[in-house]
Amino acid sequence: MEPFISVRNLKKIYTMGDEKIYALNDLSMDIYRNEIICLLGTSGSGKSTLLNMMAGLEKPTSGEVIIGGIHLEKLTEENVTHFRQLNVGFVFQSYNLIATLNAIENVSLGLIFKGVPRKQREEQAIKILKQVGLGTRLHHKPKEMSGGQQQRVSIARAFVDNPKLVFADEPTGNLDTKTSLEILDLVTGMAKEHNQTLIIVTHDEETADYADRIIHVRDGKVIDTIIRNDILNKEPTTHE
């Protein structure tokens, strides 16, 4: 099986005075289509930097990030932005909703840049907002919704155009336990329903339980991989 995402010898080095900080230190891994992956690690482990590299939000110091055969590290800023628009959805810890827009407008905003006509944008937004349980909150603005409801809007926005790849960065970090479980059920359920690759970044081992494969990151390296669901017909592996 060919990997959907290949990360090869990835390094990200920040310079602070005379000191070099290795956020990623020769990290390599593969991710396959339709997998639900958890990048698990404590604060400072490099997991969020790794997400930024795979999303094309930052350029690596060296190494390769290949998604669907495309080398992200070689793309111009304009081309990588276009790649994200066509292929990637995001769910953030802090929701990242626009306060002056209602739920429909927040969800449909990204479709504008894809040239989707207004009527179709609104129809797609309403449909997915109903799917995530917000049929009665379509015209509410973020301040009029709970944290869980705002995260549902964020999920709807990420999935509205059926992207191939969804990144969820600490998606339950601001939520209580009950709401966290509801959100994890929702985001993983939608990814499975639409055969999408979902990458969840978290420090929480309970969140990791939702993944097919847990990739444990520490000090900018993959230290072990645990396969929970036998998608790849492989045994758990350990990286020295």
Residue, then its C-alpha position, 0 to 999 in steps of 0.5 A: m500500500e502506497p502512503f498518502i503522506s510521507v515525511r522523510n528526514l524532517k528537520k525544523i531548527y530555530t535559532m535563539g542567539d547562539e543556541k539551535i533548537y531542534a523542534l523536529n530532528d530527522l523525523s520520518m513516518d508514513i500515513y495512509r489514506n483513510e487512516i485516523i492518526c493521533l500525533l501524541g506528545t507533551s508540550g514541546s515534543g514537536k507534534s504541533t510543528l510537525l502538523n504545521m509542516m504537513a499542512g504547509l504552514e511552515k517550511p522545514t529546515s530540511g527534509e521532505v513532506i510528500i502528500g499525494g505525490i506532491h512535495l509541499e516543501k518545494l511549493t511556492e507560498e501561493n501554490v501551497t495555499h492553493f493546495r490547502q484550499l483544495n485538499v485540507g480542512f482544519v479543526f482548531q482548539s480555539y475554534n478560530l471562528i469570525a465573531t461577526l459572522n453567523a454559523i452559515e457564514n463561518v462555514s461557507l466562507g472558505l467556499i468563496f475562495k473556491g469559486v462556489p456560487r453563493k446559493q450553493r455555498e449556503e446550501q452546503a453550509i446548512k446541510i453540514l451544520k444540520q449534520v453536526g447537530l446545529g440545525t437550530r443555530l444556523h444564524h447564531k454568532p459565536k458569542e451566542m453559542s457554547g464552546g461545544q457548539q462553536q467547535r461543531v461549527s469549526i468541524a462543519r467548516a473543516f468538512v464542508d467541501n469534503p477535503k481529502l485530509v483533515f487536521a485537528d489540533e487539540p480539538t477538545g482542549n477547551l471543552d469539558t469531558k462530556t463535550s469532548l467525547e461528543i466532539l471526538d465521536l463526531v469528527t472521527g465519525m465524519a472522517k470514517e463516513h467520507n473516507q477521509t484521512l484525519i490527523i489529530v494532534t493531542h497530549d491526551e491519551e484518552t483522545a488517542d483512543y479514537a485513532d487507528r494508529i498512535i504516533h508518539v512524538r518526543d524531542g522532535k522524533v517518532i519514538d513509537t507507533i501503536i496500531r489500534n485498528d489493523i488497517l495496514n495488517k502490520e504489527p506495532t513498531t518501535h522506532e529507536 
